Amino acid sequence: MAKHEKKHGAPSQDRKVIQLKDYREARPIGQELAEEEAREEAQEEARREERKKVPKAVYQAAVILLVLVVALALWLNRASLSPEHIWNWGKTQLMGEGDGEGYPVSILGSQVQPGNFASYQGGAVVLSDTALSMYSPEGEELLSLHHGLNQPVLCQAEGRYLLYNAGSTGYITLSGTDTVAQGSEDRPILAGAIAPNGKFALGTQGEDGASQLNVYQKEATRQGEGQLQYQYLFAQDYITAVTLNYDGTFGAVCTVRSQGGEMVSKLTVFDFGKSEPVASYETRDNLLLAAYWGENGTLYAVGDAALVRGESGAYEFTEYSYQGRQLTACQLCSSRAFLSISAYDHAGPSTLLTFHGMGDPVTLELEERIEAISVYGGSAGLLVDGQAVFCDYSAGAELGRAEAGLDAHGLTLASESLAYVLGGSEVRKVTAP
């Protein structure tokens, strides 16, 4: 009882007070060493984690760089990021394309003009006298659109398509495999073009003049026809070619007229926010056949005797003469003009000229006549004498050849090493050696 009372009463003078160090010293030595090792290990682990941490400044810089890269990618692919393009990509890529039966695939219809043959998303696009057909890389038919156009012409820009009836009035526009607008002009159509964002233009015979330019919005009216945005009447000139810039805000038109017994072709430049043209250039004895507005701002107009080119903004044009040689084929894309010229009428050597901006062209000499040109990335595909020739156009160097077939009369590249060949009744694949 005495001990119990002492514990709950005032502390005695001889009570031992145990300090923290006394308590630790009293613990077993092995336990103390284990705890010390655990503390050191925890400290080392903390130091390792600290070293793993990205400094704040580095993290911020990485985030900024990522944002810039994404922004740049969005800008470069801005035309492909419309709801229609995303939907089409989803259908062909996410939902699957099917196996198909492979190539060759038979052509619907009896005739396909070489210019009505293209490639998109790794597959082939064919416009015959009967139907527009699209095939996957596996040969599956993705679209078969019977059009009823007796002289069909195909214009395409990054998955957007314009079909029109040359010499007649009908037209159709598509985004991927989906029809966007379908209608008819009041007068026969002479030429057409479509921009990557879906705006399109048609040059027609004029009601009160020689010809007329009609520019349409990408969206159709409630009736499903093109929605007119801009018109311009050429009183004396007949339209031979039309081109639009990347977003369809500017355009250029090639025309021809007879003046004093001389043929005069003219390139006329439009800002569709203004009622009158912003620039024009005339060339004589040089029929302008095709036009292209490159993303780098260079304007090209391909004539049968010379190439006309100039920079947008300044609109100062110059001519590159073929020196009496014949134009055998041309392709306008990738902000470049690809032309084939030859000194001979039907056969013999030819020269591939690659123009980029206002500089001198890169040349590639071939012993055969170039019949068709297609471009993908840094490669050009040439159709010559039943062969597909793969080239590095920047270096002016031939890379290899593959058999295309003696009936081949059209070629389009699906990659830098893969081409589709348009035969008499079928589309077939050829690969670079």
Buried (B, 14 or more C-beta within 10 A) or exposed (E): EEEEEEEEEEEEEEEEEEEEEEEEEEEEEEEEEEEEEEEEEEEEEEEEEEEEEEEEEEEEEEEEEEEEEEEEEEEEEEBBEBEBBEBBBEBBEEEEBEEBEEBBBEBBBEEBBBEBBBBBBBBBBBBBBBBBBBBBBBBBBBBEBEBEBEEBBBBBBBBBBBBBBBEBBBBBBBBBBEBBBBBBBEBEBBBBBBBBBBBBBBBBBBEEBBBBBBBBBBEBEEEEBBBEBBEBEBEBBBBBBBBBBBEBBBBBBBBBBEEEEEEBBBBBBBBBEEEEBBBBBBBEEBBBBBBBBBEEBBBBBBBEBBBBBBBBEEBEBEBBEBEEBBBBBBBBBBBBBBBBBBEEEEEEEBBBBBBBEEEEBBEBEBEBBBBBBBBBEEBBBBBBBBBBBBBBBEEBEBBEBBEBBEEBBBBBBBBBBBBBBBBEEBBBBBEBE
